[in-house]
Amino acid sequence: MERQDFRFFHRLRVRWAEVDMQKIVFNAHYLMYFDTAITDYWRALALPYEEAMQQLGGELYLKKAGVEYHRSARFDEQLEVALKYSRTGNSSMVFEGAIFRGEEWLVGAELIYVFANPATQSPLTVPEALRSLLARFEAGAATVTLKTGDWLTLGPDAARVREAVFVQEQGIAPALEWDEADHSAQHVVAYNGLGQAIATGRLVRHASGVGKIGRVAVHHALRGSGVGQSIMSALVNEARQVGEAEVMLYAQRSAQGFYLRLGFVPRGEPFDEAGIAHIEMFKTL
Ligand SMILES: CC(C)(COP(=O)(O)OP(=O)(O)OC[C@H]1O[C@@H](n2cnc3c(N)ncnc32)[C@H](O)[C@@H]1OP(=O)(O)O)[C@@H](O)C(=O)NCCC(=O)NCCS
């Protein structure tokens, strides 16, 4: 098995609790490594696992796992868990896994999942939407599509993401979340391969030559996989296209690092908005 056979990798470091007296990884831990990697695999597909399975009408259950040990990993080593979707039967889906230390192949695995009704655990045919999504991902296709438009077109999808992130998760009062600016704003919504809205943001005119980005939100399960960055570049491009000279935003302090990485610079003192600490940040276009 070679690294280039895979396009998905999950990186991990071996911990003390995972090694035995010989300081090599105890064999049972490799299954946990593969299981952790599978969660990341769904994230790489831009599928929030729970909502995705709900839409597909079933759940995936691990039916059989075969592990083959070639070499041992040791304490504190950095490993890469590679996974790929290999084939689908009727209700089963087969994934191949491999663990690498650099170029070295340490462990191989075959994981067979069955798509089944969660109430009865009886097998169901794997939906075509899921098969083709997996095949497209393995062939190198993008997993996220961005759409730009007004509130009339994208409002319901943008609202679903914002309701979950700002109202439910962050506890922002609905009266503060929904405002008039939504009707004049350009909205961007990111969709996954099942057509589910997973992230959003908006651009409004703040002053002459200045666009204001706001309401940037990514589904909690898909954070840290680059979706927020794609939303931001679409909004900044949009501002450029309408001829703004600057874009600014009020960043939640916890997201300041995210905007700094994208070239935004803080301006002025932190302040409180909707009970959350913010700071103004801007970027010259
Ligand atoms: C903030 C948010 C929009 C970022 O989106 P995301 O999809 O998680 O971010 P990405 O995966 O595109 O990250 C891009 C880069 O920013 C970094 N980053 C992401 N969130 C960060 C944060 N809160 N602080 C510091 N860095 C962060 C990532 O590590 C990544 O860095 P890298 O390119 O060096 O690897 C998202 O976490 C979110 O919706 N949070 C809750 C709502 C919120 O806070 N919205 C902002 C309101 S102002």
The ligand as a Gaussian input file, in Angstrom:
#p B3LYP/6-31G(d) Opt

LIG

0 1
 C      -15.144000      31.547000      12.998000
 C      -15.596000      30.578000      11.915000
 C      -16.487000      31.305000      10.933000
 C      -14.333000      30.027000      11.179000
 O      -14.722000      29.123000      10.159000
 P      -13.980000      27.727000       9.938000
 O      -14.588000      27.051000       8.773000
 O      -13.942000      27.008000      11.228000
 O      -12.513000      28.228000       9.597000
 P      -11.489000      27.614000       8.501000
 O      -11.444000      26.147000       8.649000
 O      -11.780000      28.169000       7.161000
 O      -10.116000      28.213000       9.052000
 C       -9.240000      29.009000       8.317000
 C       -8.004000      29.267000       9.164000
 O       -8.375000      30.023000      10.344000
 C       -8.046000      29.306000      11.531000
 N       -9.135000      29.532000      12.500000
 C      -10.417000      29.154000      12.396000
 N      -11.118000      29.582000      13.458000
 C      -10.255000      30.240000      14.250000
 C      -10.353000      30.925000      15.475000
 N      -11.524000      31.024000      16.116000
 N       -9.240000      31.495000      16.011000
 C       -8.051000      31.395000      15.383000
 N       -7.887000      30.783000      14.186000
 C       -8.964000      30.203000      13.631000
 C       -7.940000      27.869000      11.087000
 O       -7.104000      27.130000      11.948000
 C       -7.355000      27.999000       9.704000
 O       -5.988000      28.254000       9.791000
 P       -4.906000      27.584000       8.796000
 O       -5.331000      28.025000       7.422000
 O       -3.629000      28.147000       9.252000
 O       -5.061000      26.121000       9.003000
 C      -16.353000      29.358000      12.524000
 O      -15.497000      28.754000      13.466000
 C      -17.678000      29.680000      13.189000
 O      -18.726000      29.672000      12.561000
 N      -17.669000      29.965000      14.505000
 C      -18.882000      30.274000      15.246000
 C      -19.505000      31.566000      14.810000
 C      -18.525000      32.732000      14.815000
 O      -17.745000      32.882000      15.736000
 N      -18.608000      33.530000      13.759000
 C      -17.782000      34.711000      13.618000
 C      -18.572000      35.871000      14.040000
 S      -17.601000      37.330000      13.971000

